[in-house]
Each structure stands twice: as C-alpha cells, then as structure tokens.
Amino acid sequence: MKRFCKRLLIVLAPLAVLGGFFGHHDYAFFWWHYLPFLGATIGALGALLLMVVIRWVASLAAKKEDFYD
C-alpha cells in the first residue's frame, strides 16, 4: 500500500502542476493568485517546514532512555 501511494503521488503531483498552467483563473483577489501553481508550491513548502518544526520539537521533548530509572 505504501508503494502504491508513493507511485500515485509521483504521477499526480506533476499533473497538478500542469493543471495550474492550463487551468483558467476567472478571478483573483491578490496579484499572486494569477501566478500558476503558486498555491501548490506554497502549500508544499509549508508542509515541509511543518515537518521540520515537528521533528525539532519532538527532539526537544524526547525523554532520555534512563528517565524512569
């Protein structure tokens, strides 16, 4: 199942980027909404940043092996 999900992500991610180029944007509130696939890029970078922060906080909160001794 993990292998299938990884392959599915590899196939769908480039399709989402291409869809950003070919999709028609009828409305945009800010100027950056007109840029293709910018929302997906910011979302991916935000997710990666969140994973790094979570790993850092988990390393700070981790207890030593002999904590309960």
Chimera marker file (.cmm) of the C-alpha trace (Angstrom):
<marker_set name="trace">
<marker id="1" x="0.000" y="0.000" z="0.000" r="1" g="1" b="0" radius="0.5"/>
<marker id="2" x="2.843" y="2.394" z="0.832" r="1" g="1" b="0" radius="0.5"/>
<marker id="3" x="4.449" y="1.709" z="-2.531" r="1" g="1" b="0" radius="0.5"/>
<marker id="4" x="1.158" y="2.343" z="-4.334" r="1" g="1" b="0" radius="0.5"/>
<marker id="5" x="0.647" y="5.673" z="-2.560" r="1" g="1" b="0" radius="0.5"/>
<marker id="6" x="4.171" y="6.765" z="-3.418" r="1" g="1" b="0" radius="0.5"/>
<marker id="7" x="3.680" y="5.949" z="-7.097" r="1" g="1" b="0" radius="0.5"/>
<marker id="8" x="0.305" y="7.670" z="-7.103" r="1" g="1" b="0" radius="0.5"/>
<marker id="9" x="1.888" y="10.814" z="-5.631" r="1" g="1" b="0" radius="0.5"/>
<marker id="10" x="4.663" y="10.741" z="-8.232" r="1" g="1" b="0" radius="0.5"/>
<marker id="11" x="2.067" y="10.575" z="-11.001" r="1" g="1" b="0" radius="0.5"/>
<marker id="12" x="-0.441" y="13.100" z="-9.614" r="1" g="1" b="0" radius="0.5"/>
<marker id="13" x="1.958" y="15.832" z="-8.438" r="1" g="1" b="0" radius="0.5"/>
<marker id="14" x="3.217" y="16.762" z="-11.928" r="1" g="1" b="0" radius="0.5"/>
<marker id="15" x="-0.354" y="16.611" z="-13.230" r="1" g="1" b="0" radius="0.5"/>
<marker id="16" x="-1.395" y="19.126" z="-10.575" r="1" g="1" b="0" radius="0.5"/>
<marker id="17" x="1.435" y="21.445" z="-11.609" r="1" g="1" b="0" radius="0.5"/>
<marker id="18" x="0.452" y="21.162" z="-15.265" r="1" g="1" b="0" radius="0.5"/>
<marker id="19" x="-3.150" y="21.805" z="-14.333" r="1" g="1" b="0" radius="0.5"/>
<marker id="20" x="-2.046" y="25.096" z="-12.806" r="1" g="1" b="0" radius="0.5"/>
<marker id="21" x="-0.709" y="26.210" z="-16.166" r="1" g="1" b="0" radius="0.5"/>
<marker id="22" x="-3.683" y="25.098" z="-18.236" r="1" g="1" b="0" radius="0.5"/>
<marker id="23" x="-6.447" y="25.975" z="-15.788" r="1" g="1" b="0" radius="0.5"/>
<marker id="24" x="-8.311" y="29.208" z="-16.357" r="1" g="1" b="0" radius="0.5"/>
<marker id="25" x="-8.363" y="31.631" z="-13.431" r="1" g="1" b="0" radius="0.5"/>
<marker id="26" x="-11.563" y="33.662" z="-13.631" r="1" g="1" b="0" radius="0.5"/>
<marker id="27" x="-10.992" y="35.722" z="-10.534" r="1" g="1" b="0" radius="0.5"/>
<marker id="28" x="-8.124" y="36.660" z="-8.310" r="1" g="1" b="0" radius="0.5"/>
<marker id="29" x="-8.150" y="38.826" z="-5.233" r="1" g="1" b="0" radius="0.5"/>
<marker id="30" x="-4.392" y="39.397" z="-4.996" r="1" g="1" b="0" radius="0.5"/>
<marker id="31" x="-1.812" y="39.646" z="-7.782" r="1" g="1" b="0" radius="0.5"/>
<marker id="32" x="-0.121" y="36.361" z="-6.827" r="1" g="1" b="0" radius="0.5"/>
<marker id="33" x="-3.328" y="34.455" z="-7.458" r="1" g="1" b="0" radius="0.5"/>
<marker id="34" x="-2.672" y="34.944" z="-11.163" r="1" g="1" b="0" radius="0.5"/>
<marker id="35" x="0.610" y="33.007" z="-10.967" r="1" g="1" b="0" radius="0.5"/>
<marker id="36" x="0.173" y="29.372" z="-11.957" r="1" g="1" b="0" radius="0.5"/>
<marker id="37" x="0.607" y="26.670" z="-9.286" r="1" g="1" b="0" radius="0.5"/>
<marker id="38" x="1.904" y="29.147" z="-6.704" r="1" g="1" b="0" radius="0.5"/>
<marker id="39" x="-0.647" y="27.952" z="-4.157" r="1" g="1" b="0" radius="0.5"/>
<marker id="40" x="0.525" y="24.344" z="-4.538" r="1" g="1" b="0" radius="0.5"/>
<marker id="41" x="4.154" y="25.404" z="-4.183" r="1" g="1" b="0" radius="0.5"/>
<marker id="42" x="3.492" y="27.422" z="-1.040" r="1" g="1" b="0" radius="0.5"/>
<marker id="43" x="1.437" y="24.554" z="0.373" r="1" g="1" b="0" radius="0.5"/>
<marker id="44" x="4.213" y="22.030" z="-0.278" r="1" g="1" b="0" radius="0.5"/>
<marker id="45" x="6.855" y="24.291" z="1.257" r="1" g="1" b="0" radius="0.5"/>
<marker id="46" x="4.626" y="24.920" z="4.253" r="1" g="1" b="0" radius="0.5"/>
<marker id="47" x="4.114" y="21.193" z="4.754" r="1" g="1" b="0" radius="0.5"/>
<marker id="48" x="7.858" y="20.561" z="4.601" r="1" g="1" b="0" radius="0.5"/>
<marker id="49" x="8.514" y="23.387" z="7.059" r="1" g="1" b="0" radius="0.5"/>
<marker id="50" x="5.878" y="21.987" z="9.394" r="1" g="1" b="0" radius="0.5"/>
<marker id="51" x="7.513" y="18.536" z="9.286" r="1" g="1" b="0" radius="0.5"/>
<marker id="52" x="10.912" y="20.035" z="10.120" r="1" g="1" b="0" radius="0.5"/>
<marker id="53" x="9.491" y="22.034" z="13.028" r="1" g="1" b="0" radius="0.5"/>
<marker id="54" x="7.633" y="18.997" z="14.380" r="1" g="1" b="0" radius="0.5"/>
<marker id="55" x="10.783" y="16.882" z="14.230" r="1" g="1" b="0" radius="0.5"/>
<marker id="56" x="12.739" y="19.623" z="16.012" r="1" g="1" b="0" radius="0.5"/>
<marker id="57" x="10.125" y="19.996" z="18.764" r="1" g="1" b="0" radius="0.5"/>
<marker id="58" x="9.932" y="16.222" z="19.179" r="1" g="1" b="0" radius="0.5"/>
<marker id="59" x="13.709" y="16.051" z="19.650" r="1" g="1" b="0" radius="0.5"/>
<marker id="60" x="13.472" y="18.711" z="22.355" r="1" g="1" b="0" radius="0.5"/>
<marker id="61" x="10.596" y="16.965" z="24.114" r="1" g="1" b="0" radius="0.5"/>
<marker id="62" x="12.069" y="13.450" z="23.909" r="1" g="1" b="0" radius="0.5"/>
<marker id="63" x="12.954" y="11.852" z="27.228" r="1" g="1" b="0" radius="0.5"/>
<marker id="64" x="16.260" y="10.196" z="27.876" r="1" g="1" b="0" radius="0.5"/>
<marker id="65" x="16.428" y="6.402" z="27.953" r="1" g="1" b="0" radius="0.5"/>
<marker id="66" x="17.053" y="6.320" z="31.710" r="1" g="1" b="0" radius="0.5"/>
<marker id="67" x="14.305" y="8.856" z="32.559" r="1" g="1" b="0" radius="0.5"/>
<marker id="68" x="12.239" y="6.380" z="34.597" r="1" g="1" b="0" radius="0.5"/>
<marker id="69" x="15.171" y="4.750" z="36.426" r="1" g="1" b="0" radius="0.5"/>
<link id1="1" id2="2" r="1" g="1" b="0" radius="0.2"/>
<link id1="2" id2="3" r="1" g="1" b="0" radius="0.2"/>
<link id1="3" id2="4" r="1" g="1" b="0" radius="0.2"/>
<link id1="4" id2="5" r="1" g="1" b="0" radius="0.2"/>
<link id1="5" id2="6" r="1" g="1" b="0" radius="0.2"/>
<link id1="6" id2="7" r="1" g="1" b="0" radius="0.2"/>
<link id1="7" id2="8" r="1" g="1" b="0" radius="0.2"/>
<link id1="8" id2="9" r="1" g="1" b="0" radius="0.2"/>
<link id1="9" id2="10" r="1" g="1" b="0" radius="0.2"/>
<link id1="10" id2="11" r="1" g="1" b="0" radius="0.2"/>
<link id1="11" id2="12" r="1" g="1" b="0" radius="0.2"/>
<link id1="12" id2="13" r="1" g="1" b="0" radius="0.2"/>
<link id1="13" id2="14" r="1" g="1" b="0" radius="0.2"/>
<link id1="14" id2="15" r="1" g="1" b="0" radius="0.2"/>
<link id1="15" id2="16" r="1" g="1" b="0" radius="0.2"/>
<link id1="16" id2="17" r="1" g="1" b="0" radius="0.2"/>
<link id1="17" id2="18" r="1" g="1" b="0" radius="0.2"/>
<link id1="18" id2="19" r="1" g="1" b="0" radius="0.2"/>
<link id1="19" id2="20" r="1" g="1" b="0" radius="0.2"/>
<link id1="20" id2="21" r="1" g="1" b="0" radius="0.2"/>
<link id1="21" id2="22" r="1" g="1" b="0" radius="0.2"/>
<link id1="22" id2="23" r="1" g="1" b="0" radius="0.2"/>
<link id1="23" id2="24" r="1" g="1" b="0" radius="0.2"/>
<link id1="24" id2="25" r="1" g="1" b="0" radius="0.2"/>
<link id1="25" id2="26" r="1" g="1" b="0" radius="0.2"/>
<link id1="26" id2="27" r="1" g="1" b="0" radius="0.2"/>
<link id1="27" id2="28" r="1" g="1" b="0" radius="0.2"/>
<link id1="28" id2="29" r="1" g="1" b="0" radius="0.2"/>
<link id1="29" id2="30" r="1" g="1" b="0" radius="0.2"/>
<link id1="30" id2="31" r="1" g="1" b="0" radius="0.2"/>
<link id1="31" id2="32" r="1" g="1" b="0" radius="0.2"/>
<link id1="32" id2="33" r="1" g="1" b="0" radius="0.2"/>
<link id1="33" id2="34" r="1" g="1" b="0" radius="0.2"/>
<link id1="34" id2="35" r="1" g="1" b="0" radius="0.2"/>
<link id1="35" id2="36" r="1" g="1" b="0" radius="0.2"/>
<link id1="36" id2="37" r="1" g="1" b="0" radius="0.2"/>
<link id1="37" id2="38" r="1" g="1" b="0" radius="0.2"/>
<link id1="38" id2="39" r="1" g="1" b="0" radius="0.2"/>
<link id1="39" id2="40" r="1" g="1" b="0" radius="0.2"/>
<link id1="40" id2="41" r="1" g="1" b="0" radius="0.2"/>
<link id1="41" id2="42" r="1" g="1" b="0" radius="0.2"/>
<link id1="42" id2="43" r="1" g="1" b="0" radius="0.2"/>
<link id1="43" id2="44" r="1" g="1" b="0" radius="0.2"/>
<link id1="44" id2="45" r="1" g="1" b="0" radius="0.2"/>
<link id1="45" id2="46" r="1" g="1" b="0" radius="0.2"/>
<link id1="46" id2="47" r="1" g="1" b="0" radius="0.2"/>
<link id1="47" id2="48" r="1" g="1" b="0" radius="0.2"/>
<link id1="48" id2="49" r="1" g="1" b="0" radius="0.2"/>
<link id1="49" id2="50" r="1" g="1" b="0" radius="0.2"/>
<link id1="50" id2="51" r="1" g="1" b="0" radius="0.2"/>
<link id1="51" id2="52" r="1" g="1" b="0" radius="0.2"/>
<link id1="52" id2="53" r="1" g="1" b="0" radius="0.2"/>
<link id1="53" id2="54" r="1" g="1" b="0" radius="0.2"/>
<link id1="54" id2="55" r="1" g="1" b="0" radius="0.2"/>
<link id1="55" id2="56" r="1" g="1" b="0" radius="0.2"/>
<link id1="56" id2="57" r="1" g="1" b="0" radius="0.2"/>
<link id1="57" id2="58" r="1" g="1" b="0" radius="0.2"/>
<link id1="58" id2="59" r="1" g="1" b="0" radius="0.2"/>
<link id1="59" id2="60" r="1" g="1" b="0" radius="0.2"/>
<link id1="60" id2="61" r="1" g="1" b="0" radius="0.2"/>
<link id1="61" id2="62" r="1" g="1" b="0" radius="0.2"/>
<link id1="62" id2="63" r="1" g="1" b="0" radius="0.2"/>
<link id1="63" id2="64" r="1" g="1" b="0" radius="0.2"/>
<link id1="64" id2="65" r="1" g="1" b="0" radius="0.2"/>
<link id1="65" id2="66" r="1" g="1" b="0" radius="0.2"/>
<link id1="66" id2="67" r="1" g="1" b="0" radius="0.2"/>
<link id1="67" id2="68" r="1" g="1" b="0" radius="0.2"/>
<link id1="68" id2="69" r="1" g="1" b="0" radius="0.2"/>
</marker_set>
